[in-house]
C-alpha cells in the first residue's frame, strides 16, 4: 500500500487505486475566508493543544452529521479522532490481545488489514453477496467459534457501499446482525464513511440506530464529505468504551489537530455543508456511471463486477487464472493503478479481483484508465487461451462462478443500460 | 491526565500542569496571510490525503531544524508523524510485545506512561541527578537484565531539559550512553522537543549526532518551536526502522494532516522561524526566572526543586509526608493545577513531587499560581508539625534527602540570585 500511495502522487499515472475524494471542487476563496476568520478569532487556539476527546464545537458538527443519518447522538458519547482510521486502531488497542478473533467481511477494507495485523488479531472473514455480509454464514461461524471456546472481540463491517466491494447490507440483514449482537453480547464496529454519498435507492438505517448504541461502535469521518487532509473522524460508543478509547488516544497522539478542528467548526457554521455533499454526490454518480460504461466496453466477457449504489468503489473479478498482483505490475507500465484484491484478505485469497475507485479522478481519466486495464486483462486472457489451446477452450464450458467461490460473486447485479453490453 | 487537560481549559484555573507552549505570540495576520497563500495555491492538496511518510516539503523543513541541532539528516530517513507522541506509539508498535522491557528515566515523561502501558511493557526506570540519567545505574540495570535473560527493546530518554525533571544529560554521559548502545546493540529513543529552547549555557550534542544514526531513533516535533495544534512531529531513524514505523502508521492514521503540513511548509518558506524561536526563548526564560523567584518566596524551606537551563518544566519535591496527588485536590480548590509526581512513574513512586510548567501562562499567573501552591503546601507542613509535635520537630533533624531517594534530588542546584533566598 505504501508504494501504491506514492504512485498516486505521480501525475503521469491514472490512479484508480486510492480512496481519494475529489477535493478540487472546494472553492479556494471559501478556504481563504474560513481561515481568515479563524486567524482573526482563534489563532492562539488553532496553534495550541486541545482536549483529547475533541473540541465541543466539533462534536456539535458531528451531532449534526449524525442527525442526517437519522441518529440522535449525545456529544458525551463522541470521541473526535485523527481520521476514521484511528477508530479502528483504538478499537484494537482497547479490545484485542494477540490471537484474539476479529470477524470481518470478505473482502474487507484493505486499510484495516495492517491495523488488525499490528495487534496480531486472528481475522476470520465472512462471505458477502450483493446484499452485504452473509449473516447466515456469520451465525455458523459464531457457533463454530463458540464450540472452540473462542469469542470474537468484535465484528467489523462497512455496511454501506462497502470498501472494497461497493455492496450495501440489506435492511433485514442489518436487523439480524443487531439482534445477534444483543443475543450474544457481541460488539460490532460499524465503519460508515460513505452513506451520505448515495446516488440512487433509498437510505438504509445505520446499525447504530437500529441497535440504539448498546453493542454497536460507530465510526464516522469528515474525510469523504469534506476533507481527508484534515484527518478528522469520530467514534460514537457507550461511555465506558469511549473512556477506554480516550485513554488509548492520549498515548497515541494526545489530541487531534486544533487547527483542522477549528476549520471544521467554522465550515459548519456557514450552514452549507449538505450542499457541498450534494455536489459531490452528483460528481461521483457521473463518475460511477462512466466507470460502469467503460468496464462494459473494455473488460472481457470473462470479467464481472459489482454495482455500487453509492460510495467510491467497485470490485471486479477476473477469471481465476489471472493474478491481479502480477497484473498490477503490467498495468503500472501502462500508467494505471488499482488495488489488487489480495490486499482485502488476510489469508491470500482475492487473487483474481481488484478494487477500482471512481471518486478520485475525472470521467475522462476513468474511461482511459479502465481502457488501459482492460487492455492488459485482455492480453492475459489471450495468453491463457493460447497456452491452453483455443480449440479446447471452445469445446469445454468456462469454469462456473462456484469454482472461484473465495471471492465475491454477484450474479444479482442490477440489470439495465450499464449492464446491457455485457450480454452482447 | 484527561481531567487535568480538561481543567487546563477552564479559564479560572491557573494551570501549571500542561505542557503548553504559549501560542498567543503568533501574529494572527501572519496566520491569515499564510493560509491565504495556501488557499490560492494548494486548497485541493490541503484537503487531500498525503503520502504516509509525509510531504517532501515538510521533510525539507525538518532537515533544516535538524541542521540547527548540528545534525545532517537524509529526508529518506525521516517519517513525518502526528505529533512527537506518535513516534513513541510507533516505536512500541514496532518493537514491544507484552512483558518486554523498556528502560526509562525516573521520573519519565508522563505522556509516555499510557503509551507504554497500552503495550503492556515492563518499564524499568533509572535514577537521574542534575546531569541527567545515571549511566552507571543504567549499566548495572542492563547487566542485571542480561543475567535474567531479558533484553530491553529500547532505552527511552529526554536528554535535554527533561520532561518532567528539567535536567539535561551531560556530554560525558551522552557519549557513554551511545557507546553502551553500540556495545550492546541496544536501541535508544531520544525524545528531544525542547533543545532549541535553551536559556543559558552551551548546547550539548544530541545523542543521534554522537551516534551517527545507528542505534539512536530521534524524536522531534514542531509542537514547541511553532505549534502543538498542528500535531506534527517526526522520527529520524535507520531506513529499516522507518519502514516498519511507516507500516505501523498506515494502520494508525494513514497519513498526517496535509492541511497542517502545508502550513509548516509555507511558514518555513518565510525564513523567519528561528526568529520566532528566539522570541519564545526570551519569553520562557523570563517565566522560568519568575517561577524560580516565586518558589524561593512561597515554598517552605523543606521543599527543593530543579534548575532548568531550558525547556518548559521544573520538578519540585516536598517532604515525603506530603502526597502531591492529595495536594492537587486541595490546590484545585485554590484554582491552581500541577502534575502530581506519581504520573511520571509506573510503580507508584514520585508521591511527594510535582511537575511545574512555566511556558504556558504569563509571569503574573506564575507568581500567583506558585503563591497558591505554596499556601497549600505550608498548610500541609503546618498540619504535620502540629500532628507530630512542634517540640519534637524542633529537636530532631529533618529527614535527609536520601530518605526519599526514590525521587530526583538535586543538591547541585545552580548557585546565585535565584537560590539566595533559600538560605535566608
HADDOCK unambig.tbl for C-alpha pairs under 7 A between the chains (distance, minus, plus):
assign (segid A and resid 5 and name CA) (segid B and resid 51 and name CA) 6.09 0.50 0.50
assign (segid A and resid 6 and name CA) (segid B and resid 51 and name CA) 6.13 0.50 0.50
assign (segid A and resid 20 and name CA) (segid B and resid 49 and name CA) 6.95 0.50 0.50
assign (segid A and resid 23 and name CA) (segid B and resid 44 and name CA) 4.83 0.50 0.50
assign (segid A and resid 23 and name CA) (segid B and resid 47 and name CA) 6.04 0.50 0.50
assign (segid A and resid 23 and name CA) (segid B and resid 48 and name CA) 6.22 0.50 0.50
assign (segid A and resid 24 and name CA) (segid B and resid 44 and name CA) 4.74 0.50 0.50
assign (segid A and resid 26 and name CA) (segid B and resid 44 and name CA) 6.97 0.50 0.50
assign (segid A and resid 28 and name CA) (segid B and resid 39 and name CA) 4.99 0.50 0.50
assign (segid A and resid 28 and name CA) (segid B and resid 40 and name CA) 6.10 0.50 0.50
assign (segid A and resid 28 and name CA) (segid B and resid 43 and name CA) 5.60 0.50 0.50
assign (segid A and resid 29 and name CA) (segid B and resid 39 and name CA) 6.94 0.50 0.50
assign (segid A and resid 31 and name CA) (segid B and resid 39 and name CA) 5.84 0.50 0.50
assign (segid A and resid 31 and name CA) (segid B and resid 43 and name CA) 6.99 0.50 0.50
assign (segid A and resid 32 and name CA) (segid B and resid 35 and name CA) 6.29 0.50 0.50
assign (segid A and resid 32 and name CA) (segid B and resid 36 and name CA) 5.00 0.50 0.50
assign (segid A and resid 32 and name CA) (segid B and resid 39 and name CA) 5.35 0.50 0.50
assign (segid A and resid 35 and name CA) (segid B and resid 32 and name CA) 6.31 0.50 0.50
assign (segid A and resid 35 and name CA) (segid B and resid 35 and name CA) 6.22 0.50 0.50
assign (segid A and resid 36 and name CA) (segid B and resid 32 and name CA) 5.01 0.50 0.50
assign (segid A and resid 39 and name CA) (segid B and resid 28 and name CA) 5.00 0.50 0.50
assign (segid A and resid 39 and name CA) (segid B and resid 29 and name CA) 6.93 0.50 0.50
assign (segid A and resid 39 and name CA) (segid B and resid 31 and name CA) 5.84 0.50 0.50
assign (segid A and resid 39 and name CA) (segid B and resid 32 and name CA) 5.35 0.50 0.50
assign (segid A and resid 40 and name CA) (segid B and resid 28 and name CA) 6.11 0.50 0.50
assign (segid A and resid 43 and name CA) (segid B and resid 28 and name CA) 5.61 0.50 0.50
assign (segid A and resid 43 and name CA) (segid B and resid 31 and name CA) 7.00 0.50 0.50
assign (segid A and resid 44 and name CA) (segid B and resid 23 and name CA) 4.83 0.50 0.50
assign (segid A and resid 44 and name CA) (segid B and resid 24 and name CA) 4.75 0.50 0.50
assign (segid A and resid 44 and name CA) (segid B and resid 26 and name CA) 6.98 0.50 0.50
assign (segid A and resid 46 and name CA) (segid B and resid 229 and name CA) 5.75 0.50 0.50
assign (segid A and resid 47 and name CA) (segid B and resid 23 and name CA) 6.05 0.50 0.50
assign (segid A and resid 47 and name CA) (segid B and resid 227 and name CA) 4.76 0.50 0.50
assign (segid A and resid 47 and name CA) (segid B and resid 228 and name CA) 5.81 0.50 0.50
assign (segid A and resid 47 and name CA) (segid B and resid 229 and name CA) 4.19 0.50 0.50
assign (segid A and resid 47 and name CA) (segid B and resid 230 and name CA) 6.31 0.50 0.50
assign (segid A and resid 48 and name CA) (segid B and resid 23 and name CA) 6.23 0.50 0.50
assign (segid A and resid 48 and name CA) (segid B and resid 227 and name CA) 6.20 0.50 0.50
assign (segid A and resid 48 and name CA) (segid B and resid 228 and name CA) 5.09 0.50 0.50
assign (segid A and resid 48 and name CA) (segid B and resid 229 and name CA) 4.34 0.50 0.50
assign (segid A and resid 49 and name CA) (segid B and resid 20 and name CA) 6.96 0.50 0.50
assign (segid A and resid 49 and name CA) (segid B and resid 228 and name CA) 5.37 0.50 0.50
assign (segid A and resid 49 and name CA) (segid B and resid 229 and name CA) 4.91 0.50 0.50
assign (segid A and resid 51 and name CA) (segid B and resid 5 and name CA) 6.17 0.50 0.50
assign (segid A and resid 51 and name CA) (segid B and resid 6 and name CA) 6.24 0.50 0.50
assign (segid A and resid 82 and name CA) (segid B and resid 253 and name CA) 6.45 0.50 0.50
assign (segid A and resid 83 and name CA) (segid B and resid 253 and name CA) 6.23 0.50 0.50
assign (segid A and resid 85 and name CA) (segid B and resid 252 and name CA) 6.26 0.50 0.50
assign (segid A and resid 85 and name CA) (segid B and resid 253 and name CA) 5.15 0.50 0.50
assign (segid A and resid 85 and name CA) (segid B and resid 254 and name CA) 6.95 0.50 0.50
assign (segid A and resid 86 and name CA) (segid B and resid 252 and name CA) 5.50 0.50 0.50
assign (segid A and resid 86 and name CA) (segid B and resid 253 and name CA) 5.34 0.50 0.50
assign (segid A and resid 89 and name CA) (segid B and resid 251 and name CA) 6.80 0.50 0.50
assign (segid A and resid 89 and name CA) (segid B and resid 252 and name CA) 5.53 0.50 0.50
assign (segid A and resid 111 and name CA) (segid B and resid 251 and name CA) 6.53 0.50 0.50
assign (segid A and resid 112 and name CA) (segid B and resid 251 and name CA) 6.57 0.50 0.50
assign (segid A and resid 114 and name CA) (segid B and resid 250 and name CA) 6.97 0.50 0.50
assign (segid A and resid 114 and name CA) (segid B and resid 251 and name CA) 4.96 0.50 0.50
assign (segid A and resid 115 and name CA) (segid B and resid 251 and name CA) 4.16 0.50 0.50
assign (segid A and resid 115 and name CA) (segid B and resid 252 and name CA) 6.58 0.50 0.50
assign (segid A and resid 118 and name CA) (segid B and resid 248 and name CA) 6.99 0.50 0.50
assign (segid A and resid 227 and name CA) (segid B and resid 47 and name CA) 4.75 0.50 0.50
assign (segid A and resid 227 and name CA) (segid B and resid 48 and name CA) 6.19 0.50 0.50
assign (segid A and resid 228 and name CA) (segid B and resid 47 and name CA) 5.80 0.50 0.50
assign (segid A and resid 228 and name CA) (segid B and resid 48 and name CA) 5.09 0.50 0.50
assign (segid A and resid 228 and name CA) (segid B and resid 49 and name CA) 5.36 0.50 0.50
assign (segid A and resid 229 and name CA) (segid B and resid 46 and name CA) 5.75 0.50 0.50
assign (segid A and resid 229 and name CA) (segid B and resid 47 and name CA) 4.17 0.50 0.50
assign (segid A and resid 229 and name CA) (segid B and resid 48 and name CA) 4.33 0.50 0.50
assign (segid A and resid 229 and name CA) (segid B and resid 49 and name CA) 4.91 0.50 0.50
assign (segid A and resid 229 and name CA) (segid B and resid 257 and name CA) 5.08 0.50 0.50
assign (segid A and resid 229 and name CA) (segid B and resid 258 and name CA) 4.72 0.50 0.50
assign (segid A and resid 229 and name CA) (segid B and resid 259 and name CA) 5.75 0.50 0.50
assign (segid A and resid 230 and name CA) (segid B and resid 47 and name CA) 6.30 0.50 0.50
assign (segid A and resid 230 and name CA) (segid B and resid 257 and name CA) 5.24 0.50 0.50
assign (segid A and resid 230 and name CA) (segid B and resid 258 and name CA) 6.67 0.50 0.50
assign (segid A and resid 230 and name CA) (segid B and resid 259 and name CA) 5.93 0.50 0.50
assign (segid A and resid 231 and name CA) (segid B and resid 256 and name CA) 6.92 0.50 0.50
assign (segid A and resid 231 and name CA) (segid B and resid 257 and name CA) 5.46 0.50 0.50
assign (segid A and resid 248 and name CA) (segid B and resid 118 and name CA) 6.98 0.50 0.50
assign (segid A and resid 250 and name CA) (segid B and resid 114 and name CA) 6.97 0.50 0.50
assign (segid A and resid 251 and name CA) (segid B and resid 89 and name CA) 6.81 0.50 0.50
assign (segid A and resid 251 and name CA) (segid B and resid 111 and name CA) 6.55 0.50 0.50
assign (segid A and resid 251 and name CA) (segid B and resid 112 and name CA) 6.58 0.50 0.50
assign (segid A and resid 251 and name CA) (segid B and resid 114 and name CA) 4.96 0.50 0.50
assign (segid A and resid 251 and name CA) (segid B and resid 115 and name CA) 4.14 0.50 0.50
assign (segid A and resid 252 and name CA) (segid B and resid 85 and name CA) 6.27 0.50 0.50
assign (segid A and resid 252 and name CA) (segid B and resid 86 and name CA) 5.52 0.50 0.50
assign (segid A and resid 252 and name CA) (segid B and resid 89 and name CA) 5.54 0.50 0.50
assign (segid A and resid 252 and name CA) (segid B and resid 115 and name CA) 6.56 0.50 0.50
assign (segid A and resid 253 and name CA) (segid B and resid 82 and name CA) 6.46 0.50 0.50
assign (segid A and resid 253 and name CA) (segid B and resid 83 and name CA) 6.24 0.50 0.50
assign (segid A and resid 253 and name CA) (segid B and resid 85 and name CA) 5.15 0.50 0.50
assign (segid A and resid 253 and name CA) (segid B and resid 86 and name CA) 5.36 0.50 0.50
assign (segid A and resid 254 and name CA) (segid B and resid 85 and name CA) 6.95 0.50 0.50
assign (segid A and resid 256 and name CA) (segid B and resid 231 and name CA) 6.94 0.50 0.50
assign (segid A and resid 257 and name CA) (segid B and resid 229 and name CA) 5.07 0.50 0.50
assign (segid A and resid 257 and name CA) (segid B and resid 230 and name CA) 5.23 0.50 0.50
assign (segid A and resid 257 and name CA) (segid B and resid 231 and name CA) 5.46 0.50 0.50
assign (segid A and resid 258 and name CA) (segid B and resid 229 and name CA) 4.71 0.50 0.50
assign (segid A and resid 258 and name CA) (segid B and resid 230 and name CA) 6.66 0.50 0.50
assign (segid A and resid 259 and name CA) (segid B and resid 229 and name CA) 5.74 0.50 0.50
assign (segid A and resid 259 and name CA) (segid B and resid 230 and name CA) 5.92 0.50 0.50
